[in-house]
Each structure stands twice: as C-alpha cells, then as structure tokens.
Amino acid sequence: MRLGTRILPVAFAAAVALAAAALPGAAQASGFGSGPGPLPTAPYSGFNPVLARAPYVTDLAQTSAVVTWATNPDIHGTLYYGPLGNCMASSVPVTSGMVTQVRVSPNPPSTYPTRYDYQSSVPVTGLNSGTAYCYEVFGSGDTAVDLLSASQPYGTFTTLDPASVNSTQPLTFDVVGDFGETSDRGSNTPASVNSNQAAIDSLIGSSQARFLIAVGDIAYNDGGNYNYGDLLQTGTSVGTPNLTEISDIFGPNYWPLTGGIPLFAVDGNHGQNSNVLTTWPESGTASSSGGKYTMEQYSSVDGISTASYPSDWYAFSSGNVRFYILDGSWTDANVGTAAGSACPYTAGGTNCKIYQVDADTHFLAGDEEYQWLADDLHAHPGGIKLAFFHFPLRSDNATQDSDVYLQQDLEPLLAQNGVGIAFSGHAHDYERNTTAGPNTILSYVTGGGGGAIQPVAGKGCSPWDAYAIGWSYSAGKGSKCGSATAPTSDAQAYHFLKVTVLGNTVTVRPINAAGQEFDTQAYTFTPPMPTTPSHVTASATSPHIGPADLECLQ
C-alpha cells in the first residue's frame, strides 16, 4: 500500500487545440460539419477466400500470447511464428480443441441463411519477454498456404516487459471505448460504412502501441456474433427491424485495419454474453492474476432475475505498470427493483439503475471482485497503477452521467491504494476529469471509438470537468466543457487515447478521427513512500489535486 503518495499532473503543451495540424502524412476527407473529416481508409483486401476473420492477438504476457482467426469452411490449419525476420521458425497445428464454431448469421434461420465461421484460438508459449515476434496463418489441404494478403503476409506483436516497479522501460499502449457500429455520421443503413470508426481503427494500427485496452461496449447493438461478423457478411434490409449492424467489428473496413493489435477487453452493458469471452480469449492472464474470465450465475442482488453473465476481471503488469481490467458494467435488461436514485441527471432511469446493480454486484465490501481487487492492490504496492472499467466515475453527458455508486464503492479503494488514473467509456464523447476531493482520482471518459457520438454539457458542465467535447447530429454542431474548443466536425469528437509511460510519467495523447492530437497531458507520479510493515495498521490517504498542482511544460 502506498502512503501519502502525491501525484503532480503537468498540462502538456497547454492543451493542444482541436484546430491543431493533422498527424504527418494524414490526408483528409470532407466531414459532417465544417471541420475536417475522418482520414480516408481502404478496406482490408487480398486475403485468401477461406479467411473469415483476419488474425488478432489476445492474452498477451511476458512469455506467451494467443493468436485468433476464423475460417469458412472449417479447416484446421497451422500457425507459424518466430522472431521478426523469421516468421516461420516454429509452428503450432490447429487441433479441434482450439476451434469454436460461431454463427455469424442473424436469427431466425427461416429469414437469414445460416452461416457458421470457425474460430481458431492458438496459444503460443515459450516466448521471451519484451521481444517482437511475427506470425503467419496457413490453411490446410488445398489451402495450405498463407491466408493473409500478399501485401502484408504476416502479423506482429511484442511480448510484455518483465514486471518491476523500478523499470524505466518505456511503454506505449492505446485505449478506446464504445465501438463496433456501422452508423455513418448518424445514418445507419445496410450498406453504410462508419468512416470515423474505420479511421480510428487505422490510426490505432499505425500508432506503434504495444497493445490496446477496450473499455467496453464492443460490437453494437448486443455483442452478437452477427454484430462481430466477418470479412464477408454484410447488412441486409430483410426482416423487421432492418439489420444494419452486421460485421461492425471484423468487417474489412474495421478491425483488420488495426493490424490485429493485442487487445485486453473490458465488458460493457452492450454484450453481456459469452461472446466477449470467446472472441477475446484472456483466460491465461486472468488465471495468473487470480482474476476471473468466465460466465457465472448472478442472483439475489437488487431483486434481479437469476441469470448468467460474464465475470471478467483481472490484472497484469508490464515494466513498472500494473493494469487493472475490471468488470464495471451491467446489462440494461435485468435491473430488478433497483431504484437508481443517486445519479445527477438520470436518477430513476435505466442508466442509473444499471449503475446501482453493477456496484452492488461487484464492488460492495465482501463482493468477490472487490476483495480480489483489494488483495491485488495491497500485493503490488509500488509503481504506476491504472484502472479500466466501462461505467464512468464522472461524466457531463446528459444520458450517460456520473456513476455515483462507483464513486462511493470503488473509487476510494483505488485512491487509497495508489491507482493514478481511471479510464472508462459508456458516454460517447471525450472527457478529462480532475480529482473532486479526498479519496478521488483522475479519470478519463473515452467513448469515441465508433458508436454514434453524443454531445456533452447537455445539462451543464461540472467544476471537475477540465476538458470535454462531443457532437450532436440533430443540432449539427459540437459541444464542449472546460478549456476545450467545441468541435467543428464529428470527426473531431471520435477518438482514441495513446498513452505512454516513461518512468514515473504517464502521458495521455487523445487522437481524433481526423488524425489530430488534442488535449495532451503528462502526469508525473511521485515515488511511493516506504510500505507499512505487515504488523502495523494504517489508513492510506489520497491527495486532492487542485489547480495549484498544474504547470505547463515549456
């Protein structure tokens, strides 16, 4: 446990304005509004026709990783891998136990022709930490060839660095939330392509980040396998309602453009089913940290109906950083008798009720996830600690507002145990929040990965809201809080975060779909105080970070 730790945030470059120049080499298309549009992208192409989902990496660790892809039909191919420059040094043949059948066509079968893809998830072990590897995916029989595009016949990943609180090894990772929707600037049709999401995925792919953390709501509208889709399935106007959100993750315009970057997935209120667990395998990381990554039955909380939902919470370390991937979400469909009366803007509504059930299920003292988190925080007293969960601690979004229940039940535990920053989604906008008093922490809302962007400040701006931006399609204009400049196009509100840790400094660089970097901030965390001996009882204190703690880097 860290005692008396003080965090010194440093405003970097005086908050780069939204009118900042685009990243080098970025060409721009016209946008929705008068400002710049999303960077143009080209769909993934040139792959073998049996490839249904382009390969990607999960469960990244110091000495292992999992590579996942899908084919149609069911062929048990081979994964080749090796250090950069020798991608076929080793091989792992796909066996039946590595393959999951996924139905990517919607129900009912009488309306929609059945299509099954076959997902292969192949563990790769015996790797070296902090080392770059490449891999190639081969079919079998007549397709015993590289299934990937000839222009990019292999994927890459770099294993995590050895864990040490004294490490000074630099680490860059990305954070994105609320994505997987085909809506194109507010209009959703069977043929629409979400050009903003495509730009974000492409920018993530070129960000040179080690891995990506997704803070929930992946694949709208319900995290179904038809939402995740594949390289061939498209939307259709057949049926009622029209099915438009097809292949909004694994379609050729989206996830393949990330290059299969290693992903650690947080669950959201959309997609409370087993698909998040099977699509993004993380069981090795969960097991090694004493966490969970499984479906479990929930009951007897706030009058909810007994049902099975994902329990997906775990931690991992790379260098001097400890990452906490938390289950901070709940389904809209099962709120029982929860009153949801504590929220500033949505009291009594479904949004506030799911906040209450989530907190009562996961983060009351004695809840399994809460106790695991407390134990792991105590067991890792030094270094940088960062937390990731779906519902936002603080939010000036009128329909997805602040989660007061997490402020009461989760935030003090994080603050008292040295967690520096919380990253969340749920609200489809960007927001950077300062601390709000004792036992509070810095927090970001990053819900701009592709889900239809929303306005901020619909019911005002809060004093802890340092910088927030959003967009209203109905009003056709941007909105802002704090020191922000209102966006002049929707592309300036869609975004992801590029985060770099170097020693005790954490730098957060938001990048929008137009390729512009904005509101860059650097936070320097003071070294931890000596830990309290095990036989001494002490209470940790969390400092208030006020304006006097900020200064500009020159």
N, C-alpha and C positions, 0 to 999 in steps of 0.2 A: 504494500500500500504506500502511495506517495503522500507525504505530509507537507502541507504548506507549499505545494507546488504553485508557481506563478507563471502565467502564460503572457507573453508580450507580443500581441499581434502588430504587424507593421503594414500599413497600407502601401501597396506596391504601385509605383508609377501613378499615384494619385487617382486611382480608378480609371483605367483606360476607357474613354468614351465609346459609345456604340458606333460612332462615326469613324472609328479607327480603321486604318487601312487593312484590307484583307491579308491573310497569310500569303507568303511569297508563292507566286505561280498560280494563284486562285483566279479562275475565270468565273464570271457571274452571269446568271440568267435573270430575267425580269421577275420581280417578286409580287406578292399580294400586298399592295400598298405602294408608296412612292419610293421606298428604300430598296436596297439590294435584295435580290432573290437568292435562293439556295444555289450552292455550287452545282454545276451540271455533273451528272454521273452517267456511266454506261453500265448496262446490266451485265452480270456475270454470264460468260458465254464460252463456247469452245470445249465444253466438257463432254465426256462420253455419255450417250443417251441413257445408260443404265444408272447413272448417278442421280439420285433423287434429292439428297441434301448434301450440300458442299461440306467438307470436313471442318471441324472446330475442336477446340481443346477445353477440357474442364478438369477439376480435381488436381490442379497444378500444385506441386510440392517441391521439396528440395531434390528428391531422388526419383520422382515419378510424375506421371500425368496420364490422363485418359483422352484418347482421340476418338471422336464420334463422327459418323457419317451415315447416310442411308442410301439404299439402292432399291431399284424396282426393275426386275423381279428380285426374288430372294436369292442372292448369290453370296457364298462365303468366300470372300476374297482374302487379301493379305495386306497388312500394314508394314511398310518398310520405314525404317528410321535410322538416324545416325547424326553425328556432329555435322555442323554446316560444312558443305563441300563433299559430304559422303552420305547422302540421304538413304542409301540402300545398304548400309553397313550391317544392319540387323533386321530381323523380320519377325512378325507375330501373325500366324494364320488365324483367321476368324473361325471360332467354333460356335456351335449352336447356343451355348450359354451366354455368348456375347451379343446375341441378336434379339431385338424386341420388335414385334410386329406393331405398327402404328397405322390406324385408319385415318387417312388424311382427307377422305371424302365426308361431307356432312350427312347427317341423318335427315329424313328416312331413306333407306336404300331404294324404296319404290320411286323416289323422285330423283335421287342423285346416284349415278353409277358408282358402285363400290370401288375404291382404290386403297390398297394397302401398300405402305412402304416398309422396308426392313432396315431398322436402325442397328448399326454395329457400333458398340462402345468397347474399345480395346485398351486395356491398361498397358502402359509402358513403364517398366521398372528398371532399377539398376543404373539410374542416371546420375550425373554429377551436378552438384548444386551450382547455381549461378552460371550455367552453361547453355549456349544456344544450340538447338537441335532443329533438324528439318525432317519432314516425313512425306511419304508418297502413298497413295491409296490405289491398290490394284484390285481388279476383279478376279474372276476365276473362269476356267474353261475358255470359251471363245472370247471372253472379255478379260483375260489375264494380262491386261495392260494397264498403264497408269490411267485412272479415270478422270484426272484433272485436266484442265486446259493446258495445251502445249505452251501457251504464253506464260503460264505460271504453274509448272507441273508439280510443285511441292508446297507444303505449308511449313511454318516455323513456329517455335516457341522457345522461351528461355526459362529454365527452372528457377525456383525461388532461391534467394541468397541464404547462407547459413544464418540462423537466428542468433542475435547477440545484441544486448542493449547498448553495447559500446561500438557497434558497427557504424562506420561512416560511408558505407557503400551507398551511392545514390540510387533511388528507386523512383520510377515514374509509372503511374497507373491511371486509368480513366474511370469515371463514374457517370452513369447515365440512368435515367428512370423513365417509366411510363412510355413504352414504345411498342411497336407491332400493330400498326393501324394503316389501312390503305387510304384513309381520307386525304385528299389532295387540297390543302388550303381551305378546309371547311366543307368540301364537296366529296361525298363518298358514293362512287358508282362501281359497278362490277369491273370496269376497265381502268379505274383510276390508279395512279401510282403516286405514293406520298413522296414528293420530291424533296421535302425537308428531311424526312427520315432517311431517305437514300443518301442525302448529303452528309448527315450526321454519321451514318454507318461508314461512309467512305472516309470521312475525316478521322474517325476512330482508327480505321485501318492504316492510316498514314501517320498516326500520332507517335509511333515508336514506343508506346506504352508496353510494359511487361504483361499486364493483364487488365481486365475490365471488371468492375463491380456494378451489377444492375440492381437498382434499389426498388424493384417491384413493378408489378403490372406489365408483364411481358406477354404479348400476343392477345390483343383485344378480339372479341369482347369478353371471352370467358376462358382463355387459355386452352381452348380445344385444339386437338391435333390438326383440324382443318384450318384453325387460325394460324398455327405454326406453319402448316402447309409444306410445300416443297418447290422444286425448281420448275414443275410443270403445271400444278393445279392453279387455276385462276378463278376469279369471281364469276358469279352467274346471276342472271335475273330471274332464274326459275325459282318458284316457291314463294312463300309469304312468311316473313318479310324477305326481300331480295337479299341474297347472301353476297356481301361485298368484302368482308374482312377475311379473305382467303389468302393463304400463303403470305401473311404480312410479316413473317419473320424469315422463313427460309426461301422465299421467292427470290428470283435472280437480281432484283433491284435492292435487296436489303442485306441480310446477314452475311452473304458471301463477300460483300464489299469490305467487311471488317478484316478479311484475311483469316477468319477462324480464330481471332484473338482469344486467349484463355479467358473464361468467364467464371465468376463467382456470383451466383444468383440469389437475390433476396425475393421472397414471395410477396405478392400484393393481394388486395381484395378481389381483383380480377384474376381468376386462375387458381382458385383454392381446390386443386385436384392433384392427382398423382402425376399429371403430365410434366409439371415443373421438376419433379424428382427424376423422372426417366429421361427427359430431354436434356437436362443439365446435371449429369451424374457428379456428385460431390461426396459420396459416402466415405471415401478414404480420409478426406480432410476432416469430415465430421467425426469419424471414429477416433482419429488420432488426437482430437482435442476434447474428447468426452462429450461432444455435442450429439445432435440427432439429425437424421435425414431420412424420414420415413413417414408413412401415413399412420395416424393414430386416431382413436375414438375420443371425442370430446363430449362431455355431458355435465349436467349439474352446475352450470355456471349461468347466472342471469336468466334462468328459465329457458335456455336454448334447447332445441331438439337434439337428441343424440345423433351424431354424425361423425364421419371420418374426414379429417383434413390433414394437410402436411404439417409435420413438426420439423422445421428446418432451421436449425441454429447451430453455429459452430464458430471456431476461431482458427486463425493461422498466423504465422509470423514470417516476415522476410526482412533480413537485416535487423534494424532496431525498431521495426514497426510491428505492432500487434493489431490485427484486423478482427473486428467482431461483427459477424454476419448474423443478424438477429431476426427472429420471427416476430415482427411488429405489425401484424395485419389481421384482418378477419373478413369473412365473406358478408356481403350485403344481404344474403338470403336467409340468415339464421341469427336474428338478434334477440329472440326470446322476449323477455319482459324488461330488458334494459331500458332505462329512462333516457339516457343520453342527454342529461340536463346541464352539463358543465361547459359546453363549448361556447365560445363568444358569438359566433354567427349562426351555427346550425343546431342549437340546442333543441332537443326533441325530435330531430330528424334522423334519417337512417345513417348519415355520415357520422353523427355524434354517437349514435348507438353502437356502431361497429368499433368506434374508438374505445368505448367502455368495455365491450365484451373482450376485445383484444387485451386490454390492460388487466382485466380481471382474470383472464385465462392464462396469460403468460408472465405478468410482471408484479403480481402481489407477492409479498414476502412469503416464502414457502412454496410458491409455484416452481415447478421443476426447472423451467428455463431461467427464472430469476436466480434460483440457488446455484445453478451451474455457472451463470454469468458472474455472480459474486465470488464464487470459489476461483474461477479462472482469473478474474481481475486481481485477486489477492495473491495468486500464484505467479503473477507476472508484474512485479512492482515497478519496473523501470521502463525506459524507452518511450517511444511515441505510441499512443493508443488512439484508434479511430473506430467509430461505430457506424453501422449501416443498417437501416430498417426502413420500412415503407411509410408509415404514418408520420407526418411532420410534427416536431415539437412545437414549432411556431410557424404560422402562415397567415399572410394577409390576402388569401384567396377567399372570396365570399362563400364558396360552396364546399371547399376542402380547407377548412380553417385549422387553427391550432388544436393539437391534441393535448388537452389539459390533463387527461388521465395519465399519459406518458410523462408529462411534466411532474406529476405527483409521485408516480410509482417507479419510473425508470430513470429519469434524469438525475435525481440525487445520487443514485448508486454510481452512475457514470462519472458525475462530477467529483464525488468523494474518492474516486479511485483512479484519477489521472487521465480519463478519456478527454482528449483535447477538442475533437470536433465530431459532430454527428451529421451524417448525410442521409437525406430522405427524399422521397418522391411524393406521389399521390396528387398533389396540386400541380397542375400542368402549367408551370411557369418557372421562373428563376427567382430565388430569394436568398440573400445572405443576411443572417441574423447575428447580432451581438449577444452577449450574455444579458440576462434580465434580473440579476440579483444573486444572492448566495445560492449555492448548490445548483447553478445552471451552467450550461456550456455553449460554446459557439455552435451554430448549426447552419446547414445549407439545405434548401429545397431545390432539387434538380429534376423536375418532372417534364423536361422539354425534349425527350428523345424521339417523339413521333406521334404520340397521342395528341388529339386536337388541342392546340394551345389555348389557354384561358387568360382572362385579364386578372390583374392584381388591383388592389385598392378599391374593390367594389363597395366596401363598407369602411373605407379609411385606411390609413397607414399607422402602424404601431411604433412606439418610440424605439423598440429594439430592432426594427426593420431598417438595416443600414443601406440596402440596395435591392430593389426588386423590379422585375419587368414582366409584362405579359402582353397579350394581344386579344382583341375582341373582333371576331369575324362579323358579328352583327353590326357593330359600330364602325368597323373598318379602320380601326386605329389602335395604337399601342397605349399602354398604361405603365405607371411607374410609382415607386416609393423610394424614400431616402434620397441618396445622392445620384440616383440613376437618371439617365436621359430616356424618355419614352421611345420605344422602337418606332421606326417609320415603315417597317415591313414585318410580316410574320416570321420571315427567315431570321430576323434578329432576336426572336424570342426562343425559337427552338435551339437547343444547345446540349453540350455535354461538358464535363469538367475534366481537365487534365491536371493531375496532382503529382507534384514532385516532392520527395522527402530527401533532404541532404543534411545529415547530422541532426540537429535539433530544430531545423527549419522546415516547415511544411508550406509549400507554395501552391495555391489553387488558381488555375487559369481556366475560366469559362471560355468556351469557343462556340460561336453560333453557327447556324446552317449556312450562312454567307461566308464562313471562313474567318470571321473577325474574332479576335481575342478582346475580352472586356472584363472590367472589374477584377483584375488580377490582384490577389492579396497574398502576402507572406506572413506567416505566424512563427515566431521563434519561441520555443518552449524551454524554460529554464531547466537545468539538470535537476533530477529528483533529489529530494532530501534523503538522508540515510533511512532505511526502513526500520520500523519499530521492532524490537526483539519480540519473539513469539510470546513471551510471558508478560508483556506489557499491554494493557488495553488502552487504546487511544481512538479518538474520533478524527477523521480527516476533515479538513476544511477546504472549501472551494472559493477562490477569489472572485470578486466582481471585476470585470474588465470594463472600464469606462473610457471616455474619450481621451483622458489624460494618458492612457496607455498606448495611444496610437501615434505614430510618427511616420513621415514619408521617407522611403528610401531615396536617396539622392543619386 
